[in-house]
Amino acid sequence: MHCDACAGQPGRWIASPGMAHCGTCERAGAGHPSRDPVLLGDVLATASDALAYADRTGRTVPDARTTGGTTCDACGAEAEWHRTIRGRWILIEPGDWPIAPIPPGKRWRIAGDGTAVNLGRASPSDTCRISHFDVCPTNPSPSDSPTMLALWRRNTQRRPS
């Protein structure tokens, strides 16, 4: 049996990944202790979400590393798609906003790889991003922040009739 990773050296069957690895390939990940294993359920859930999105919208799923501007299908406002750390997709409003007037749980940070991270109550910097879904004029007006209400109103005025 040959190694499934390098197809070269003889491999030994390893049950957890369900494949054969040679000694070299089996130890390859040992030098990266900070790398967390990827659970199959997470991969399947993300793939399922991506396929459902593509089927529902007729568009391909955006790549988190190459996010670009898009428009909200519901209101036409400009926003950017970003993948969350849980593998879901979220529309993020353009621009940074001061953290103080944004309610906890609605503060987002975009990591270097394009992943959207919810900051919750943490405030590691003085600015954050906001989900478009929280200020989309097709949703009820936000009542927990004057800043978010102002953005909702701005998006309402920009909405095509």
Backbone as a printed PyTorch tensor [residue, N CA C, xyz], in Angstrom:
tensor([[[  0.8570,  -1.1720,   0.0000],
         [  0.0000,   0.0000,   0.0000],
         [  0.9000,   1.2320,   0.0000]],

        [[  0.6390,   2.1570,  -0.9370],
         [  1.4230,   3.3820,  -1.0400],
         [  0.7840,   4.4980,  -0.2280]],

        [[  1.5940,   5.4740,   0.1370],
         [  1.1410,   6.6390,   0.9030],
         [  0.1430,   7.4340,   0.0600]],

        [[ -1.0090,   7.7690,   0.6510],
         [ -2.0290,   8.5520,  -0.0560],
         [ -1.6390,  10.0180,  -0.2090]],

        [[ -0.7120,  10.5040,   0.6130],
         [ -0.3200,  11.9080,   0.5460],
         [  0.7540,  12.1610,  -0.5080]],

        [[  1.7840,  11.3180,  -0.5110],
         [  2.8910,  11.5630,  -1.4440],
         [  2.9700,  10.5230,  -2.5610]],

        [[  2.1760,   9.4710,  -2.4830],
         [  2.1020,   8.4030,  -3.4860],
         [  3.4430,   7.7170,  -3.7270]],

        [[  4.3710,   7.9280,  -2.8330],
         [  5.6900,   7.3480,  -3.0370],
         [  5.9660,   6.1560,  -2.1430]],

        [[  6.3600,   6.4450,  -0.9430],
         [  6.8110,   5.4120,  -0.0220],
         [  5.6550,   4.5150,   0.4080]],

        [[  6.0000,   3.3250,   0.8600],
         [  4.9410,   2.4520,   1.3970],
         [  4.2740,   3.1160,   2.5960]],

        [[  2.9760,   3.0080,   2.6550],
         [  2.2270,   3.6470,   3.7250],
         [  1.6000,   2.6560,   4.6810]],

        [[  1.2090,   3.1690,   5.8250],
         [  0.5420,   2.3850,   6.8590],
         [ -0.8580,   2.9580,   7.0070]],

        [[ -1.8790,   2.0960,   7.0610],
         [ -3.2650,   2.5270,   7.1740],
         [ -3.4820,   3.1960,   8.5170]],

        [[ -4.0810,   4.3900,   8.4960],
         [ -4.4070,   5.1220,   9.7130],
         [ -5.9140,   5.3370,   9.6980]],

        [[ -6.5770,   4.8450,  10.7140],
         [ -8.0410,   4.8260,  10.7300],
         [ -8.6640,   6.2160,  10.8310]],

        [[ -8.0930,   7.1300,  11.6550],
         [ -8.7640,   8.4150,  11.8800],
         [ -8.9450,   9.2350,  10.6090]],

        [[ -7.9340,   9.3890,   9.7330],
         [ -8.2290,  10.0850,   8.4810],
         [ -8.7400,   9.1440,   7.4050]],

        [[ -8.6470,   7.8220,   7.6460],
         [ -9.1100,   6.8510,   6.6640],
         [ -8.2280,   6.7750,   5.4400]],

        [[ -6.9240,   6.8550,   5.6450],
         [ -5.9860,   6.7720,   4.5310],
         [ -4.6500,   6.2220,   4.9970]],

        [[ -3.8290,   5.8640,   4.0290],
         [ -2.4950,   5.3480,   4.3250],
         [ -1.4820,   6.4810,   4.2420]],

        [[ -0.5650,   6.5240,   5.2120],
         [  0.5020,   7.5160,   5.2240],
         [  1.8310,   6.8300,   5.4900]],

        [[  2.8910,   7.3490,   4.8390],
         [  4.2370,   6.8970,   5.1790],
         [  4.6480,   7.6330,   6.4570]],

        [[  5.7430,   7.2370,   7.0680],
         [  6.1970,   7.8650,   8.3080],
         [  6.4580,   9.3420,   8.1490]],

        [[  7.0390,   9.7530,   7.0230],
         [  7.3550,  11.1660,   6.7880],
         [  6.0790,  12.0080,   6.7280]],

        [[  5.1020,  11.5460,   5.9670],
         [  3.8450,  12.3090,   5.8340],
         [  3.0460,  12.2880,   7.1280]],

        [[  3.1310,  11.2080,   7.8750],
         [  2.4050,  11.1120,   9.1380],
         [  2.9340,  12.1250,  10.1440]],

        [[  4.2460,  12.3920,  10.1120],
         [  4.8630,  13.3450,  11.0390],
         [  4.8420,  14.7780,  10.5050]],

        [[  4.3990,  14.9990,   9.2920],
         [  4.4620,  16.3280,   8.6720],
         [  3.7180,  17.3870,   9.4760]],

        [[  2.6010,  17.0640,  10.0730],
         [  1.8310,  18.0390,  10.8420],
         [  2.3320,  18.2240,  12.2550]],

        [[  3.2580,  17.3800,  12.6960],
         [  3.7470,  17.4650,  14.0740],
         [  4.5170,  18.7510,  14.3330]],

        [[  5.0780,  19.3600,  13.2950],
         [  5.8270,  20.6030,  13.4590],
         [  4.9360,  21.8190,  13.5710]],

        [[  3.6330,  21.6400,  13.5240],
         [  2.6790,  22.7460,  13.6000],
         [  1.6910,  22.5040,  14.7340]],

        [[  2.1530,  22.5290,  16.0000],
         [  1.2430,  22.2310,  17.1040],
         [  0.1220,  23.2440,  17.2670]],

        [[  0.2800,  24.4570,  16.7300],
         [ -0.7740,  25.4580,  16.8690],
         [ -1.9040,  25.2370,  15.8770]],

        [[ -1.7030,  24.3850,  14.9010],
         [ -2.7350,  24.1340,  13.8930],
         [ -3.7670,  23.1790,  14.4720]],

        [[ -5.0030,  23.6210,  14.5130],
         [ -6.0820,  22.7800,  15.0210],
         [ -6.5370,  21.8200,  13.9450]],

        [[ -6.9740,  20.6420,  14.3380],
         [ -7.5040,  19.7210,  13.3320],
         [ -8.8270,  20.2490,  12.7870]],

        [[ -9.1110,  19.9290,  11.5580],
         [-10.3600,  20.3260,  10.9290],
         [-11.3270,  19.1560,  11.0520]],

        [[-12.4720,  19.4140,  11.6260],
         [-13.4560,  18.3540,  11.8020],
         [-14.2640,  18.1780,  10.5250]],

        [[-14.5050,  16.9500,  10.1640],
         [-15.2450,  16.6430,   8.9520],
         [-16.6330,  17.2810,   8.9800]],

        [[-17.2750,  17.2880,  10.1290],
         [-18.6000,  17.9020,  10.2430],
         [-18.5750,  19.3830,   9.8990]],

        [[-17.4990,  20.0890,  10.3030],
         [-17.3730,  21.5170,   9.9690],
         [-17.2010,  21.7130,   8.4700]],

        [[-16.3920,  20.8640,   7.8540],
         [-16.1650,  20.9670,   6.4140],
         [-17.4600,  20.6890,   5.6600]],

        [[-18.1720,  19.6470,   6.0650],
         [-19.4210,  19.2950,   5.3860],
         [-20.4840,  20.3810,   5.5720]],

        [[-20.5630,  20.9580,   6.7690],
         [-21.5440,  22.0270,   7.0140],
         [-21.2350,  23.2490,   6.1500]],

        [[-19.9560,  23.6090,   6.0650],
         [-19.5640,  24.7530,   5.2420],
         [-19.8480,  24.4800,   3.7720]],

        [[-19.5090,  23.2750,   3.3110],
         [-19.7660,  22.9220,   1.9120],
         [-21.2630,  22.9200,   1.6210]],

        [[-22.0550,  22.4190,   2.5610],
         [-23.5070,  22.3940,   2.3930],
         [-24.0680,  23.8120,   2.2960]],

        [[-23.5940,  24.7060,   3.1690],
         [-24.0370,  26.1060,   3.1280],
         [-23.6580,  26.7600,   1.8030]],

        [[-22.4350,  26.4860,   1.3450],
         [-21.9710,  27.0770,   0.0910],
         [-22.8110,  26.5970,  -1.0820]],

        [[-23.1150,  25.3120,  -1.1200],
         [-23.9340,  24.7750,  -2.2090],
         [-25.3620,  25.3080,  -2.1500]],

        [[-25.9230,  25.4110,  -0.9550],
         [-27.2770,  25.9530,  -0.8120],
         [-27.3250,  27.4110,  -1.2600]],

        [[-26.3000,  28.1890,  -0.9000],
         [-26.2310,  29.5910,  -1.3200],
         [-26.1710,  29.6800,  -2.8400]],

        [[-25.2840,  28.8820,  -3.4490],
         [-25.1440,  28.9120,  -4.9040],
         [-26.4330,  28.4950,  -5.5940]],

        [[-27.1160,  27.5010,  -5.0480],
         [-28.3680,  27.0310,  -5.6310],
         [-29.4750,  28.0740,  -5.4930]],

        [[-29.5440,  28.7140,  -4.3180],
         [-30.5990,  29.6890,  -4.0360],
         [-30.4250,  30.9650,  -4.8490]],

        [[-29.1780,  31.4280,  -5.0090],
         [-28.9420,  32.7140,  -5.6480],
         [-28.5050,  32.6110,  -7.1020]],

        [[-28.0730,  31.4300,  -7.5190],
         [-27.5600,  31.2760,  -8.8740],
         [-26.1730,  31.8660,  -9.0400]],

        [[-25.5180,  32.2110,  -7.9160],
         [-24.1700,  32.7790,  -7.9310],
         [-23.2040,  31.8200,  -7.2490]],

        [[-21.9520,  31.9280,  -7.6240],
         [-20.9540,  31.1280,  -6.9290],
         [-20.6940,  31.7410,  -5.5630]],

        [[-20.1780,  30.9400,  -4.6620],
         [-19.8750,  31.4080,  -3.3170],
         [-18.6190,  32.2690,  -3.3630]],

        [[-18.6360,  33.4400,  -2.7470],
         [-17.4540,  34.2940,  -2.7660],
         [-16.2880,  33.6520,  -2.0200]],

        [[-15.0780,  33.9700,  -2.4290],
         [-13.8790,  33.4930,  -1.7630],
         [-13.5270,  34.4910,  -0.6660]],

        [[-13.3890,  34.0150,   0.5720],
         [-13.1330,  34.9010,   1.7120],
         [-11.8570,  35.7110,   1.5510]],

        [[-10.8710,  35.1810,   0.8210],
         [ -9.6060,  35.8890,   0.6600],
         [ -9.6930,  36.9810,  -0.3890]],

        [[-10.6680,  36.9280,  -1.2470],
         [-10.7770,  37.9090,  -2.3230],
         [-12.1400,  38.5810,  -2.2960]],

        [[-12.5600,  38.9690,  -1.1080],
         [-13.8720,  39.5930,  -1.0040],
         [-13.8900,  40.8900,  -1.7800]],

        [[-15.0000,  41.1730,  -2.3200],
         [-15.1610,  42.4150,  -3.0580],
         [-16.5230,  42.9730,  -2.7830]],

        [[-16.7360,  44.1270,  -3.3030],
         [-18.0330,  44.7400,  -3.1100],
         [-19.1210,  43.9770,  -3.8420]],

        [[-20.2710,  44.0140,  -3.2730],
         [-21.4520,  43.4240,  -3.8790],
         [-22.6280,  44.2850,  -3.4560]],

        [[-23.8000,  43.9120,  -3.8390],
         [-24.9860,  44.6230,  -3.3730],
         [-25.9170,  43.6340,  -2.6970]],

        [[-26.6300,  44.1210,  -1.7160],
         [-27.6100,  43.3000,  -1.0020],
         [-28.7480,  42.9740,  -1.9590]],

        [[-29.1140,  41.6940,  -2.0310],
         [-30.2120,  41.2860,  -2.9080],
         [-31.5470,  41.9030,  -2.4750]],

        [[-31.6940,  42.1830,  -1.1810],
         [-32.9630,  42.6890,  -0.6700],
         [-33.1360,  44.1920,  -0.8640]],

        [[-32.0590,  44.9760,  -0.6430],
         [-32.2170,  46.4340,  -0.6740],
         [-31.3370,  47.1470,  -1.6860]],

        [[-30.3420,  46.4690,  -2.2310],
         [-29.4690,  47.0820,  -3.2260],
         [-28.3030,  47.8670,  -2.6600]],

        [[-28.1410,  47.9100,  -1.3230],
         [-27.0310,  48.6470,  -0.7140],
         [-25.7140,  47.9190,  -0.9500]],

        [[-24.6290,  48.6820,  -1.0050],
         [-23.3100,  48.0860,  -1.1610],
         [-22.8650,  47.4450,   0.1420]],

        [[-22.2130,  46.2970,   0.0250],
         [-21.6990,  45.5710,   1.1870],
         [-20.6500,  44.5850,   0.6920]],

        [[-20.0270,  43.8550,   1.6210],
         [-19.0120,  42.8670,   1.2830],
         [-19.3430,  41.5490,   1.9560]],

        [[-19.2170,  40.4420,   1.2200],
         [-19.3980,  39.1150,   1.7950],
         [-18.1130,  38.6940,   2.5040]],

        [[-18.2480,  38.1610,   3.7040],
         [-17.1190,  37.5890,   4.4470],
         [-17.5880,  36.3040,   5.1110]],

        [[-16.6920,  35.3290,   5.1670],
         [-16.9840,  34.0700,   5.8680],
         [-16.6790,  34.2810,   7.3470]],

        [[-17.5420,  33.7590,   8.2200],
         [-17.3040,  33.8510,   9.6580],
         [-16.4220,  32.6880,  10.1000]],

        [[-15.9690,  32.7250,  11.3450],
         [-15.1280,  31.6450,  11.8370],
         [-15.8860,  30.3340,  11.9420]],

        [[-17.2050,  30.3840,  11.9380],
         [-18.0250,  29.1640,  11.9640],
         [-18.4070,  28.6860,  10.5660]],

        [[-17.8530,  29.3360,   9.5370],
         [-18.0860,  28.8930,   8.1690],
         [-19.3340,  29.4630,   7.5100]],

        [[-20.0450,  30.3300,   8.1820],
         [-21.2150,  30.9780,   7.5940],
         [-20.7630,  32.2080,   6.8100]],

        [[-21.6560,  32.7950,   6.0540],
         [-21.3540,  34.0090,   5.2960],
         [-22.1660,  35.1550,   5.8440]],

        [[-21.5540,  36.3360,   5.8880],
         [-22.2190,  37.5130,   6.4190],
         [-21.8850,  38.7070,   5.5300]],

        [[-22.8800,  39.5500,   5.2990],
         [-22.6710,  40.7980,   4.5700],
         [-22.2090,  41.8530,   5.5690]],

        [[-21.0960,  42.4960,   5.2620],
         [-20.5440,  43.5200,   6.1450],
         [-20.6460,  44.8760,   5.4510]],

        [[-21.1190,  45.8610,   6.1960],
         [-21.2070,  47.2400,   5.6990],
         [-19.8070,  47.7780,   5.4170]],

        [[-19.6590,  48.6180,   4.4050],
         [-18.3500,  49.2280,   4.1700],
         [-18.0000,  50.2080,   5.2870]],

        [[-16.7170,  50.3240,   5.5730],
         [-16.2440,  51.3080,   6.5430],
         [-16.1130,  50.7820,   7.9550]],

        [[-15.2960,  51.4840,   8.7300],
         [-15.0900,  51.1810,  10.1430],
         [-15.9090,  52.1490,  10.9800]],

        [[-16.3330,  51.6810,  12.1570],
         [-17.1550,  52.4960,  13.0470],
         [-16.5670,  52.4460,  14.4440]],

        [[-16.7120,  53.5250,  15.2300],
         [-16.2370,  53.4860,  16.6170],
         [-16.9620,  52.3870,  17.3880]],

        [[-16.2570,  51.7040,  18.2630],
         [-16.8490,  50.5800,  18.9950],
         [-17.9050,  51.0330,  20.0010]],

        [[-17.6610,  52.1390,  20.6960],
         [-18.5340,  52.5520,  21.7980],
         [-20.0250,  52.5840,  21.4580]],

        [[-20.4640,  53.1760,  20.3400],
         [-21.9050,  53.2440,  20.0880],
         [-22.5050,  51.9670,  19.4770]],

        [[-21.6780,  50.9780,  19.1750],
         [-22.1770,  49.7360,  18.5670],
         [-22.4120,  48.7230,  19.6760]],

        [[-23.6140,  48.1500,  19.7580],
         [-23.9210,  47.2090,  20.8380],
         [-23.0360,  45.9620,  20.7950]],

        [[-22.6940,  45.4270,  21.9720],
         [-21.9460,  44.1690,  22.0130],
         [-22.7010,  43.0840,  21.2300]],

        [[-21.9550,  42.2440,  20.5550],
         [-22.5540,  41.1960,  19.7390],
         [-22.7800,  41.6180,  18.2980]],

        [[-22.6820,  42.9260,  18.0330],
         [-22.8860,  43.4340,  16.6660],
         [-21.6140,  44.0750,  16.1290]],

        [[-20.5160,  43.8530,  16.8380],
         [-19.2080,  44.3900,  16.4560],
         [-18.4200,  43.3020,  15.7400]],

        [[-17.9010,  43.6150,  14.5700],
         [-17.1640,  42.6400,  13.7720],
         [-15.7790,  43.1620,  13.4390]],

        [[-14.8460,  42.2780,  13.2980],
         [-13.4860,  42.5750,  12.8440],
         [-13.2060,  41.6530,  11.6730]],

        [[-12.5540,  42.1600,  10.6420],
         [-12.1780,  41.3500,   9.4920],
         [-10.7000,  41.0000,   9.6450]],

        [[-10.4190,  39.6970,   9.7720],
         [ -9.0430,  39.2230,   9.9330],
         [ -8.2890,  39.3520,   8.6100]],

        [[ -6.9960,  39.1680,   8.6670],
         [ -6.1480,  39.2940,   7.4940],
         [ -6.5080,  38.3470,   6.3650]],

        [[ -7.0950,  37.1970,   6.7010],
         [ -7.4810,  36.2380,   5.6580],
         [ -8.8950,  36.4810,   5.1500]],

        [[ -9.5510,  37.5770,   5.5920],
         [-10.8960,  37.9040,   5.1360],
         [-12.0020,  37.3400,   5.9930]],

        [[-11.6510,  36.6210,   7.0570],
         [-12.6590,  36.0180,   7.9340],
         [-13.2500,  37.0700,   8.8670]],

        [[-14.5740,  37.0710,   8.9960],
         [-15.2650,  37.9930,   9.9040],
         [-15.3330,  37.3610,  11.2930]],

        [[-14.8930,  38.1080,  12.2960],
         [-14.8690,  37.6290,  13.6730],
         [-15.7550,  38.5490,  14.5060]],

        [[-16.7350,  37.9660,  15.2080],
         [-17.6020,  38.7620,  16.0670],
         [-16.8350,  39.0920,  17.3370]],

        [[-16.7490,  40.3840,  17.6580],
         [-15.9750,  40.8110,  18.8160],
         [-16.7480,  40.6810,  20.1200]],

        [[-18.0600,  40.5370,  20.0640],
         [-18.8440,  40.4210,  21.2880],
         [-18.6150,  41.6190,  22.1800]],

        [[-18.2760,  41.3650,  23.4280],
         [-18.0250,  42.4510,  24.3780],
         [-16.5800,  42.9280,  24.3420]],

        [[-15.7050,  42.1730,  23.6780],
         [-14.2990,  42.5590,  23.6100],
         [-14.1270,  43.7950,  22.7380]],

        [[-13.1660,  44.6190,  23.0850],
         [-12.8770,  45.7860,  22.2650],
         [-11.3640,  45.9480,  22.1310]],

        [[-10.7480,  45.1260,  21.2670],
         [ -9.2920,  45.1820,  21.1330],
         [ -8.8030,  46.4250,  20.3980]],

        [[ -9.6770,  47.1630,  19.7670],
         [ -9.2630,  48.3950,  19.0880],
         [-10.3710,  49.4250,  19.2360]],

        [[-10.1820,  50.5370,  18.5910],
         [-11.1940,  51.5780,  18.7330],
         [-12.2230,  51.5820,  17.6090]],

        [[-12.1080,  50.6680,  16.6350],
         [-13.0920,  50.6020,  15.5580],
         [-13.5390,  49.1660,  15.3300]],

        [[-14.6760,  49.0380,  14.6410],
         [-15.2060,  47.7220,  14.3080],
         [-15.9800,  47.8390,  13.0000]],

        [[-16.4730,  46.7320,  12.5150],
         [-17.3230,  46.6970,  11.3290],
         [-18.7270,  46.2930,  11.7780]],

        [[-19.7140,  46.5130,  10.9070],
         [-21.1110,  46.2300,  11.2350],
         [-21.6930,  45.3220,  10.1600]],

        [[-22.5030,  44.3690,  10.5810],
         [-23.1990,  43.4980,   9.6410],
         [-24.2630,  44.2910,   8.8920]],

        [[-24.3310,  44.0780,   7.5880],
         [-25.3750,  44.7620,   6.8090],
         [-26.7610,  44.3020,   7.2470]],

        [[-26.8880,  43.0620,   7.6710],
         [-28.1940,  42.5350,   8.0660],
         [-28.7840,  43.3200,   9.2370]],

        [[-27.9260,  43.9230,  10.0690],
         [-28.4120,  44.7160,  11.2040],
         [-28.9220,  46.0920,  10.7880]],

        [[-28.5260,  46.5640,   9.5910],
         [-28.9430,  47.9000,   9.1430],
         [-29.6180,  47.8630,   7.7670]],

        [[-30.0290,  46.6850,   7.3250],
         [-30.7240,  46.5580,   6.0390],
         [-32.1390,  47.1290,   6.1870]],

        [[-32.5520,  48.0220,   5.2920],
         [-33.8780,  48.6340,   5.4280],
         [-35.0430,  47.6740,   5.2070]],

        [[-34.7770,  46.4680,   4.7330],
         [-35.8600,  45.4850,   4.6030],
         [-36.1330,  44.7950,   5.9300]],

        [[-35.2700,  45.0280,   6.9280],
         [-35.4690,  44.4890,   8.2780],
         [-36.0210,  45.5950,   9.1690]],

        [[-36.6010,  45.2480,  10.3210],
         [-37.0790,  46.2950,  11.2390],
         [-35.9290,  47.2090,  11.6680]],

        [[-36.2650,  48.4510,  11.9840],
         [-35.2310,  49.4110,  12.3850],
         [-34.5930,  48.9810,  13.7040]],

        [[-33.2790,  49.1460,  13.8290],
         [-32.6070,  48.7880,  15.0840],
         [-32.9390,  49.8070,  16.1700]],

        [[-33.2140,  49.3140,  17.3590],
         [-33.5820,  50.2130,  18.4510],
         [-32.5230,  50.2440,  19.5490]],

        [[-31.4100,  49.5190,  19.3400],
         [-30.4120,  49.4300,  20.3970],
         [-29.2150,  50.3510,  20.2220]],

        [[-29.2210,  51.1910,  19.1630],
         [-28.0820,  52.0750,  18.9360],
         [-28.4730,  53.2020,  17.9840]],

        [[-28.2590,  54.4480,  18.3840],
         [-28.5370,  55.5660,  17.4760],
         [-27.6800,  55.5080,  16.2080]],

        [[-26.4490,  55.0470,  16.3290],
         [-25.5640,  54.9420,  15.1630],
         [-26.1160,  53.9330,  14.1630]],

        [[-26.5550,  52.7830,  14.6560],
         [-27.0970,  51.7610,  13.7670],
         [-28.4280,  52.2120,  13.1720]],

        [[-29.2330,  52.9460,  13.9310],
         [-30.4790,  53.4910,  13.4030],
         [-30.1870,  54.4980,  12.2840]],

        [[-29.1370,  55.3170,  12.4650],
         [-28.7580,  56.2820,  11.4230],
         [-28.3070,  55.5570,  10.1490]],

        [[-27.5650,  54.4650,  10.2950],
         [-27.1460,  53.6880,   9.1230],
         [-28.3450,  53.0300,   8.4490]],

        [[-29.2780,  52.5440,   9.2440],
         [-30.5030,  51.9400,   8.6970],
         [-31.2740,  52.9840,   7.8840]],

        [[-31.3850,  54.2010,   8.4380],
         [-32.0840,  55.2830,   7.7260],
         [-31.3510,  55.6690,   6.4480]],

        [[-30.0190,  55.7410,   6.5160],
         [-29.2320,  56.0420,   5.3140],
         [-29.4960,  54.9970,   4.2310]],

        [[-29.4950,  53.7340,   4.6040],
         [-29.7550,  52.6690,   3.6360],
         [-31.1880,  52.7290,   3.1120]],

        [[-32.1320,  53.1740,   3.9540],
         [-33.5260,  53.3230,   3.5180],
         [-33.6310,  54.3950,   2.4350]],

        [[-32.9050,  55.5160,   2.6060],
         [-32.9380,  56.6000,   1.6190],
         [-32.2610,  56.2020,   0.3210]],

        [[-31.2670,  55.3340,   0.3850],
         [-30.5490,  54.9100,  -0.8140],
         [-31.2490,  53.7830,  -1.5510]],

        [[-32.2360,  53.2000,  -0.8980],
         [-32.9310,  52.0400,  -1.4890],
         [-33.6410,  52.4300,  -2.7680]],

        [[-33.3770,  51.6690,  -3.8600],
         [-34.0670,  51.9790,  -5.1170],
         [-35.5550,  51.7020,  -5.0020]],

        [[-36.3530,  52.5320,  -5.6390],
         [-37.8130,  52.3260,  -5.5570],
         [-38.3410,  51.4910,  -6.6740]]])
